[in-house]
Amino acid sequence: MVSTFPNPASVDLSRIRLSIRSLQPQLIEWRRRLHQQPELGFQEKLTAEFVSQKLQEWGIEHQIGIAHTGIVATIKGKEEVSETIQNPKVLAIRADMDALPIQELNEVPYKSQHDGVMHACGHDGHTAIALGTAYYLQQHRQDFSGVVKIIFQPAEESPGGAKPMIEAGVLKNPDVDAIIGLHLWNNLPLGTVGVRAGALMAAVECFNCTILGKGGHGALPHQTVDSVVVAAQIVNALQTIVARNVNPIDSAVVTVGELHAGTKRNVIADTARMSATVRYFNPSLKGFFNQRVEQIIAGICQSHGANYDLEYWSLYPPVINDIKIAELVRSVAEQVVETPVGIVPECQTMAAEDMSFFLEEVPGCYFFLGSANPAKDLAYPHHHPRFDFDETALAMGVEIFVRCVEKYFVSCH
């Protein structure tokens, strides 16, 4: 919750241009329609159809079916229309479209109509903001000199749509020079922007491990290899990786979220299964954890006479913002947002995001747009079945994106 922050009622919206403020009813309508029809990763067919329909209606060139359901829209500024610039600068804007396998508990008119699926992370808002930005830029192409690519990405939550979109060439033809994206963020109140250079969000790696012991009677432990005892020691020992193997200045987390073993109280389990996640900011730690995790598991299993089966994989790298593009976003946010808190630079989180793959390819900035409003009971955390956000943030997001476009191309000339 965000009760420690000032009341969002103090937000001043006068800095949002009238033409974008007038879009607010449409932004809300689009967001609520998307909210009612949430779809899981790579299944966003209705969402993609809606986005494509709007882009076609507005005369915006776009490609569909990229990485299954992804869309890329291309909007050319004034000088590109007359083709007076060779190799114009290209700025990309990224928005994710997928929902989560969560049953919504909100009782609102726009409640999810898809059983067991919900927009519990704000991606419906991201898509609405990107649509609003596309509409505005198409209507005001004379106000910027360059090319804007708007990437509507599937499957951010899982298994990750950014990488297959990159592999499909969304950053090429024309080549993207920089990229920006935002995440509506209920860890910050409406009227704030979380932006910083460097690491914003963590890398995430995962592993599954099965401990292979020898089962038996609970009264005769000497005849067994107790997989529960082995697993318990492994869970405790894994915590020493961060405590004793990682530089204290570098943040990292090892979390065993699942541990399953046994069928009855007087039966010693022959197997125990655990699933875990590893998170860190420093890219130099890539490759370290998988090696250390296996060393610990192997050592403890050997000392007890157990065996193990380990599966370890990397999901997303850390989100690393470029210094110059982060400064661009920060300077724009200062012009748009005027609250007692305003810009929040210390906004790191160990959550992960596959925007990181785009930022590995081109310089860019991913930032948080505060969207919580406790006074309206709109402050439940992300991935909660009652998650919702203050829709006032929608117009703020469009204004920030538009100003970033305008300022970026001015700085390039």
LINTA-V693009 format. One record per residue. N is the residue number from 1. RES is the residue in one small letter. SS is DSSP state (h for helix, s for strand, l for the rest). OMEGA is omega as a letter, one per 20 degrees, with the letter a starting at -180 (* if undefined). D_CENTER is the distance of its C-alpha to the mean C-alpha in Angstrom with 2 decimals. Layout:
BEGIN
n->N res->RES ss->SS omega->OMEGA d_center->D_CENTER
n->N res->RES ss->SS omega->OMEGA d_center->D_CENTER
END
This chain:
BEGIN
n->1 res->m ss->l omega->a d_center->18.90
n->2 res->v ss->l omega->a d_center->19.61
n->3 res->s ss->l omega->a d_center->23.40
n->4 res->t ss->l omega->a d_center->24.06
n->5 res->f ss->l omega->r d_center->22.98
n->6 res->p ss->l omega->a d_center->25.41
n->7 res->n ss->l omega->r d_center->25.77
n->8 res->p ss->h omega->r d_center->23.64
n->9 res->a ss->h omega->a d_center->26.95
n->10 res->s ss->h omega->a d_center->27.77
n->11 res->v ss->l omega->r d_center->25.20
n->12 res->d ss->l omega->a d_center->27.18
n->13 res->l ss->l omega->a d_center->26.13
n->14 res->s ss->l omega->a d_center->29.14
n->15 res->r ss->l omega->r d_center->27.30
n->16 res->i ss->l omega->a d_center->25.39
n->17 res->r ss->l omega->a d_center->27.80
n->18 res->l ss->h omega->a d_center->29.79
n->19 res->s ss->h omega->r d_center->28.80
n->20 res->i ss->h omega->r d_center->25.11
n->21 res->r ss->h omega->r d_center->26.13
n->22 res->s ss->l omega->r d_center->28.23
n->23 res->l ss->l omega->a d_center->25.22
n->24 res->q ss->h omega->r d_center->23.78
n->25 res->p ss->h omega->r d_center->25.64
n->26 res->q ss->h omega->r d_center->24.35
n->27 res->l ss->h omega->r d_center->20.70
n->28 res->i ss->h omega->a d_center->21.24
n->29 res->e ss->h omega->r d_center->23.11
n->30 res->w ss->h omega->a d_center->20.49
n->31 res->r ss->h omega->a d_center->17.68
n->32 res->r ss->h omega->r d_center->20.06
n->33 res->r ss->h omega->r d_center->21.21
n->34 res->l ss->h omega->a d_center->17.77
n->35 res->h ss->h omega->a d_center->17.29
n->36 res->q ss->h omega->a d_center->20.61
n->37 res->q ss->l omega->a d_center->19.77
n->38 res->p ss->l omega->a d_center->16.44
n->39 res->e ss->l omega->a d_center->16.03
n->40 res->l ss->l omega->a d_center->14.39
n->41 res->g ss->l omega->a d_center->12.91
n->42 res->f ss->l omega->r d_center->15.56
n->43 res->q ss->l omega->a d_center->17.65
n->44 res->e ss->l omega->a d_center->16.54
n->45 res->k ss->h omega->r d_center->20.15
n->46 res->l ss->h omega->r d_center->20.99
n->47 res->t ss->h omega->a d_center->17.87
n->48 res->a ss->h omega->r d_center->18.67
n->49 res->e ss->h omega->r d_center->22.32
n->50 res->f ss->h omega->r d_center->21.72
n->51 res->v ss->h omega->a d_center->19.73
n->52 res->s ss->h omega->r d_center->22.42
n->53 res->q ss->h omega->a d_center->25.16
n->54 res->k ss->h omega->a d_center->24.15
n->55 res->l ss->h omega->r d_center->23.84
n->56 res->q ss->h omega->r d_center->27.20
n->57 res->e ss->h omega->a d_center->28.72
n->58 res->w ss->l omega->r d_center->27.91
n->59 res->g ss->l omega->a d_center->29.22
n->60 res->i ss->l omega->r d_center->26.05
n->61 res->e ss->s omega->r d_center->26.19
n->62 res->h ss->s omega->r d_center->23.39
n->63 res->q ss->s omega->r d_center->22.88
n->64 res->i ss->s omega->r d_center->21.78
n->65 res->g ss->s omega->r d_center->21.25
n->66 res->i ss->s omega->a d_center->19.18
n->67 res->a ss->l omega->r d_center->17.64
n->68 res->h ss->l omega->a d_center->19.16
n->69 res->t ss->l omega->a d_center->17.64
n->70 res->g ss->s omega->a d_center->15.91
n->71 res->i ss->s omega->r d_center->17.64
n->72 res->v ss->s omega->r d_center->18.39
n->73 res->a ss->s omega->a d_center->20.51
n->74 res->t ss->s omega->a d_center->22.79
n->75 res->i ss->s omega->a d_center->24.51
n->76 res->k ss->s omega->r d_center->27.36
n->77 res->g ss->l omega->a d_center->28.72
n->78 res->k ss->h omega->a d_center->32.40
n->79 res->e ss->h omega->r d_center->33.72
n->80 res->e ss->h omega->r d_center->32.03
n->81 res->v ss->h omega->r d_center->33.71
n->82 res->s ss->l omega->r d_center->37.05
n->83 res->e ss->l omega->r d_center->35.93
n->84 res->t ss->l omega->a d_center->37.41
n->85 res->i ss->l omega->r d_center->34.72
n->86 res->q ss->l omega->r d_center->34.42
n->87 res->n ss->l omega->r d_center->30.94
n->88 res->p ss->l omega->r d_center->29.12
n->89 res->k ss->l omega->a d_center->25.92
n->90 res->v ss->s omega->r d_center->22.73
n->91 res->l ss->s omega->r d_center->19.56
n->92 res->a ss->s omega->r d_center->16.45
n->93 res->i ss->s omega->a d_center->13.92
n->94 res->r ss->s omega->r d_center->10.78
n->95 res->a ss->s omega->r d_center->9.49
n->96 res->d ss->s omega->a d_center->7.96
n->97 res->m ss->l omega->a d_center->10.68
n->98 res->d ss->l omega->r d_center->10.60
n->99 res->a ss->l omega->a d_center->11.50
n->100 res->l ss->s omega->r d_center->12.28
n->101 res->p ss->l omega->a d_center->15.76
n->102 res->i ss->l omega->r d_center->16.77
n->103 res->q ss->l omega->a d_center->20.04
n->104 res->e ss->l omega->r d_center->19.77
n->105 res->l ss->l omega->r d_center->22.33
n->106 res->n ss->l omega->r d_center->22.29
n->107 res->e ss->l omega->a d_center->25.60
n->108 res->v ss->l omega->a d_center->24.85
n->109 res->p ss->l omega->a d_center->26.34
n->110 res->y ss->l omega->r d_center->23.03
n->111 res->k ss->l omega->r d_center->22.20
n->112 res->s ss->l omega->r d_center->20.68
n->113 res->q ss->l omega->a d_center->23.55
n->114 res->h ss->l omega->a d_center->22.05
n->115 res->d ss->l omega->r d_center->23.12
n->116 res->g ss->l omega->r d_center->20.62
n->117 res->v ss->l omega->a d_center->17.55
n->118 res->m ss->s omega->r d_center->15.63
n->119 res->h ss->l omega->a d_center->12.90
n->120 res->a ss->l omega->a d_center->12.03
n->121 res->c ss->l omega->r d_center->8.57
n->122 res->g ss->l omega->a d_center->9.69
n->123 res->h ss->h omega->r d_center->8.85
n->124 res->d ss->h omega->r d_center->12.64
n->125 res->g ss->h omega->r d_center->12.75
n->126 res->h ss->h omega->a d_center->10.50
n->127 res->t ss->h omega->r d_center->12.94
n->128 res->a ss->h omega->r d_center->15.86
n->129 res->i ss->h omega->r d_center->15.20
n->130 res->a ss->h omega->r d_center->15.03
n->131 res->l ss->h omega->r d_center->18.18
n->132 res->g ss->h omega->r d_center->19.85
n->133 res->t ss->h omega->r d_center->19.27
n->134 res->a ss->h omega->a d_center->20.70
n->135 res->y ss->h omega->a d_center->23.61
n->136 res->y ss->h omega->a d_center->24.46
n->137 res->l ss->h omega->r d_center->24.39
n->138 res->q ss->h omega->r d_center->26.53
n->139 res->q ss->h omega->a d_center->28.99
n->140 res->h ss->l omega->a d_center->29.15
n->141 res->r ss->h omega->r d_center->29.24
n->142 res->q ss->h omega->a d_center->32.20
n->143 res->d ss->h omega->r d_center->30.19
n->144 res->f ss->l omega->a d_center->28.27
n->145 res->s ss->l omega->a d_center->29.40
n->146 res->g ss->l omega->r d_center->26.95
n->147 res->v ss->s omega->r d_center->24.66
n->148 res->v ss->s omega->r d_center->21.24
n->149 res->k ss->s omega->r d_center->19.07
n->150 res->i ss->s omega->a d_center->16.47
n->151 res->i ss->s omega->r d_center->14.15
n->152 res->f ss->s omega->a d_center->13.15
n->153 res->q ss->s omega->r d_center->11.03
n->154 res->p ss->l omega->r d_center->11.46
n->155 res->a ss->l omega->r d_center->10.11
n->156 res->e ss->l omega->a d_center->6.42
n->157 res->e ss->l omega->r d_center->7.19
n->158 res->s ss->l omega->j d_center->10.28
n->159 res->p ss->l omega->r d_center->12.07
n->160 res->g ss->l omega->a d_center->9.92
n->161 res->g ss->l omega->a d_center->11.10
n->162 res->a ss->h omega->a d_center->10.57
n->163 res->k ss->h omega->r d_center->13.45
n->164 res->p ss->h omega->r d_center->15.86
n->165 res->m ss->h omega->r d_center->15.41
n->166 res->i ss->h omega->r d_center->16.29
n->167 res->e ss->h omega->r d_center->19.11
n->168 res->a ss->l omega->r d_center->20.27
n->169 res->g ss->l omega->a d_center->20.82
n->170 res->v ss->l omega->r d_center->18.50
n->171 res->l ss->l omega->a d_center->18.85
n->172 res->k ss->l omega->r d_center->22.62
n->173 res->n ss->l omega->i d_center->25.53
n->174 res->p ss->l omega->a d_center->25.23
n->175 res->d ss->l omega->r d_center->23.45
n->176 res->v ss->l omega->r d_center->20.45
n->177 res->d ss->l omega->a d_center->21.30
n->178 res->a ss->s omega->a d_center->18.14
n->179 res->i ss->s omega->r d_center->14.69
n->180 res->i ss->s omega->r d_center->12.71
n->181 res->g ss->s omega->r d_center->9.63
n->182 res->l ss->s omega->r d_center->8.67
n->183 res->h ss->s omega->r d_center->6.74
n->184 res->l ss->s omega->a d_center->9.61
n->185 res->w ss->s omega->r d_center->10.18
n->186 res->n ss->s omega->r d_center->12.97
n->187 res->n ss->s omega->r d_center->13.61
n->188 res->l ss->s omega->r d_center->15.27
n->189 res->p ss->s omega->r d_center->18.03
n->190 res->l ss->l omega->r d_center->18.51
n->191 res->g ss->l omega->r d_center->19.99
n->192 res->t ss->l omega->r d_center->17.97
n->193 res->v ss->s omega->r d_center->15.56
n->194 res->g ss->s omega->a d_center->13.84
n->195 res->v ss->l omega->r d_center->14.31
n->196 res->r ss->l omega->r d_center->15.72
n->197 res->a ss->l omega->r d_center->16.83
n->198 res->g ss->s omega->a d_center->16.14
n->199 res->a ss->s omega->r d_center->13.66
n->200 res->l ss->s omega->a d_center->10.87
n->201 res->m ss->s omega->a d_center->8.64
n->202 res->a ss->l omega->r d_center->10.45
n->203 res->a ss->s omega->r d_center->11.49
n->204 res->v ss->s omega->r d_center->11.81
n->205 res->e ss->s omega->a d_center->15.09
n->206 res->c ss->s omega->r d_center->16.86
n->207 res->f ss->s omega->r d_center->20.50
n->208 res->n ss->s omega->a d_center->23.00
n->209 res->c ss->s omega->r d_center->26.54
n->210 res->t ss->s omega->r d_center->29.74
n->211 res->i ss->s omega->a d_center->32.69
n->212 res->l ss->s omega->r d_center->35.95
n->213 res->g ss->l omega->r d_center->38.84
n->214 res->k ss->s omega->a d_center->42.10
n->215 res->g ss->l omega->r d_center->42.55
n->216 res->g ss->s omega->a d_center->45.63
n->217 res->h ss->s omega->r d_center->47.34
n->218 res->g ss->l omega->r d_center->46.07
n->219 res->a ss->l omega->a d_center->49.63
n->220 res->l ss->l omega->a d_center->49.90
n->221 res->p ss->h omega->a d_center->46.93
n->222 res->h ss->h omega->r d_center->49.06
n->223 res->q ss->h omega->a d_center->48.99
n->224 res->t ss->l omega->r d_center->45.21
n->225 res->v ss->s omega->a d_center->42.11
n->226 res->d ss->l omega->a d_center->39.89
n->227 res->s ss->h omega->r d_center->36.31
n->228 res->v ss->h omega->r d_center->35.17
n->229 res->v ss->h omega->r d_center->36.77
n->230 res->v ss->h omega->a d_center->35.29
n->231 res->a ss->h omega->a d_center->31.75
n->232 res->a ss->h omega->r d_center->32.19
n->233 res->q ss->h omega->r d_center->33.31
n->234 res->i ss->h omega->r d_center->30.42
n->235 res->v ss->h omega->r d_center->27.85
n->236 res->n ss->h omega->a d_center->29.70
n->237 res->a ss->h omega->r d_center->30.20
n->238 res->l ss->h omega->r d_center->26.55
n->239 res->q ss->h omega->r d_center->25.99
n->240 res->t ss->h omega->r d_center->28.44
n->241 res->i ss->h omega->r d_center->26.15
n->242 res->v ss->h omega->a d_center->24.12
n->243 res->a ss->h omega->a d_center->27.26
n->244 res->r ss->h omega->a d_center->29.65
n->245 res->n ss->h omega->a d_center->28.15
n->246 res->v ss->l omega->r d_center->25.30
n->247 res->n ss->l omega->a d_center->26.32
n->248 res->p ss->l omega->r d_center->25.98
n->249 res->i ss->l omega->r d_center->24.47
n->250 res->d ss->l omega->r d_center->21.46
n->251 res->s ss->l omega->r d_center->19.05
n->252 res->a ss->s omega->a d_center->18.30
n->253 res->v ss->s omega->r d_center->18.03
n->254 res->v ss->s omega->a d_center->19.65
n->255 res->t ss->s omega->r d_center->19.32
n->256 res->v ss->s omega->a d_center->21.53
n->257 res->g ss->s omega->r d_center->20.16
n->258 res->e ss->s omega->r d_center->22.80
n->259 res->l ss->s omega->a d_center->26.51
n->260 res->h ss->s omega->r d_center->28.99
n->261 res->a ss->s omega->r d_center->32.68
n->262 res->g ss->l omega->r d_center->36.09
n->263 res->t ss->l omega->a d_center->37.87
n->264 res->k ss->l omega->a d_center->40.64
n->265 res->r ss->l omega->a d_center->41.64
n->266 res->n ss->l omega->r d_center->44.64
n->267 res->v ss->s omega->r d_center->43.12
n->268 res->i ss->s omega->a d_center->41.59
n->269 res->a ss->l omega->r d_center->38.54
n->270 res->d ss->l omega->r d_center->38.72
n->271 res->t ss->s omega->r d_center->34.96
n->272 res->a ss->s omega->a d_center->31.86
n->273 res->r ss->s omega->r d_center->28.31
n->274 res->m ss->s omega->r d_center->25.24
n->275 res->s ss->s omega->a d_center->21.53
n->276 res->a ss->s omega->r d_center->19.42
n->277 res->t ss->s omega->r d_center->16.28
n->278 res->v ss->s omega->a d_center->16.54
n->279 res->r ss->s omega->r d_center->14.28
n->280 res->y ss->s omega->r d_center->15.36
n->281 res->f ss->l omega->a d_center->14.85
n->282 res->n ss->l omega->a d_center->18.00
n->283 res->p ss->h omega->a d_center->17.84
n->284 res->s ss->h omega->r d_center->21.54
n->285 res->l ss->h omega->r d_center->20.87
n->286 res->k ss->l omega->a d_center->19.74
n->287 res->g ss->l omega->a d_center->22.49
n->288 res->f ss->h omega->a d_center->23.89
n->289 res->f ss->h omega->a d_center->22.44
n->290 res->n ss->h omega->r d_center->23.32
n->291 res->q ss->h omega->a d_center->26.84
n->292 res->r ss->h omega->r d_center->27.29
n->293 res->v ss->h omega->a d_center->25.99
n->294 res->e ss->h omega->r d_center->28.52
n->295 res->q ss->h omega->a d_center->31.25
n->296 res->i ss->h omega->a d_center->30.97
n->297 res->i ss->h omega->a d_center->30.89
n->298 res->a ss->h omega->a d_center->33.76
n->299 res->g ss->h omega->a d_center->35.83
n->300 res->i ss->h omega->r d_center->35.69
n->301 res->c ss->h omega->r d_center->36.37
n->302 res->q ss->h omega->a d_center->39.29
n->303 res->s ss->h omega->a d_center->40.78
n->304 res->h ss->h omega->a d_center->40.89
n->305 res->g ss->l omega->r d_center->41.92
n->306 res->a ss->l omega->r d_center->38.74
n->307 res->n ss->s omega->a d_center->36.70
n->308 res->y ss->s omega->r d_center->33.01
n->309 res->d ss->s omega->a d_center->30.65
n->310 res->l ss->s omega->r d_center->27.33
n->311 res->e ss->s omega->a d_center->24.35
n->312 res->y ss->s omega->r d_center->21.73
n->313 res->w ss->s omega->r d_center->18.84
n->314 res->s ss->s omega->a d_center->15.95
n->315 res->l ss->s omega->a d_center->12.56
n->316 res->y ss->s omega->r d_center->10.26
n->317 res->p ss->l omega->r d_center->11.84
n->318 res->p ss->l omega->r d_center->11.00
n->319 res->v ss->s omega->a d_center->9.36
n->320 res->i ss->s omega->a d_center->12.83
n->321 res->n ss->s omega->r d_center->13.75
n->322 res->d ss->l omega->a d_center->17.16
n->323 res->i ss->h omega->a d_center->19.82
n->324 res->k ss->h omega->a d_center->21.32
n->325 res->i ss->h omega->r d_center->18.33
n->326 res->a ss->h omega->r d_center->16.96
n->327 res->e ss->h omega->r d_center->20.50
n->328 res->l ss->h omega->a d_center->20.57
n->329 res->v ss->h omega->a d_center->17.63
n->330 res->r ss->h omega->a d_center->19.23
n->331 res->s ss->h omega->r d_center->22.61
n->332 res->v ss->h omega->a d_center->21.49
n->333 res->a ss->h omega->r d_center->19.77
n->334 res->e ss->h omega->r d_center->23.05
n->335 res->q ss->h omega->a d_center->24.90
n->336 res->v ss->h omega->a d_center->22.89
n->337 res->v ss->l omega->r d_center->22.21
n->338 res->e ss->l omega->r d_center->25.32
n->339 res->t ss->l omega->r d_center->25.09
n->340 res->p ss->l omega->r d_center->26.49
n->341 res->v ss->l omega->r d_center->23.18
n->342 res->g ss->l omega->a d_center->21.69
n->343 res->i ss->s omega->a d_center->19.66
n->344 res->v ss->s omega->a d_center->18.04
n->345 res->p ss->l omega->a d_center->17.79
n->346 res->e ss->l omega->a d_center->17.46
n->347 res->c ss->l omega->r d_center->13.94
n->348 res->q ss->l omega->r d_center->12.64
n->349 res->t ss->s omega->r d_center->10.84
n->350 res->m ss->l omega->r d_center->11.14
n->351 res->a ss->l omega->a d_center->7.81
n->352 res->a ss->l omega->a d_center->6.12
n->353 res->e ss->l omega->a d_center->3.67
n->354 res->d ss->l omega->r d_center->6.25
n->355 res->m ss->h omega->a d_center->6.61
n->356 res->s ss->h omega->a d_center->8.91
n->357 res->f ss->h omega->r d_center->11.32
n->358 res->f ss->h omega->a d_center->12.02
n->359 res->l ss->h omega->r d_center->12.67
n->360 res->e ss->h omega->a d_center->15.01
n->361 res->e ss->h omega->a d_center->16.96
n->362 res->v ss->l omega->r d_center->17.42
n->363 res->p ss->s omega->a d_center->17.26
n->364 res->g ss->s omega->a d_center->14.66
n->365 res->c ss->s omega->r d_center->12.65
n->366 res->y ss->s omega->a d_center->9.19
n->367 res->f ss->s omega->a d_center->10.10
n->368 res->f ss->s omega->r d_center->9.97
n->369 res->l ss->s omega->a d_center->12.42
n->370 res->g ss->s omega->a d_center->14.34
n->371 res->s ss->s omega->a d_center->14.93
n->372 res->a ss->s omega->r d_center->16.93
n->373 res->n ss->s omega->a d_center->20.66
n->374 res->p ss->h omega->a d_center->22.59
n->375 res->a ss->h omega->r d_center->25.76
n->376 res->k ss->h omega->a d_center->24.53
n->377 res->d ss->l omega->r d_center->23.07
n->378 res->l ss->s omega->a d_center->19.56
n->379 res->a ss->l omega->r d_center->18.05
n->380 res->y ss->l omega->a d_center->17.01
n->381 res->p ss->l omega->r d_center->13.91
n->382 res->h ss->l omega->a d_center->10.71
n->383 res->h ss->l omega->r d_center->11.70
n->384 res->h ss->l omega->a d_center->15.25
n->385 res->p ss->l omega->r d_center->17.68
n->386 res->r ss->l omega->r d_center->18.72
n->387 res->f ss->l omega->r d_center->15.44
n->388 res->d ss->l omega->a d_center->16.18
n->389 res->f ss->l omega->r d_center->15.94
n->390 res->d ss->l omega->a d_center->18.59
n->391 res->e ss->l omega->r d_center->18.72
n->392 res->t ss->h omega->a d_center->20.46
n->393 res->a ss->h omega->a d_center->17.12
n->394 res->l ss->h omega->r d_center->17.06
n->395 res->a ss->h omega->r d_center->20.02
n->396 res->m ss->h omega->r d_center->18.86
n->397 res->g ss->h omega->r d_center->15.73
n->398 res->v ss->h omega->a d_center->18.16
n->399 res->e ss->h omega->a d_center->20.59
n->400 res->i ss->h omega->r d_center->18.30
n->401 res->f ss->h omega->a d_center->17.22
n->402 res->v ss->h omega->r d_center->20.91
n->403 res->r ss->h omega->r d_center->22.24
n->404 res->c ss->h omega->r d_center->20.00
n->405 res->v ss->h omega->a d_center->21.45
n->406 res->e ss->h omega->a d_center->24.92
n->407 res->k ss->h omega->a d_center->24.87
n->408 res->y ss->h omega->a d_center->23.37
n->409 res->f ss->h omega->r d_center->26.15
n->410 res->v ss->h omega->a d_center->28.79
n->411 res->s ss->h omega->a d_center->27.92
n->412 res->c ss->h omega->a d_center->28.24
n->413 res->h ss->l omega->* d_center->31.81
END
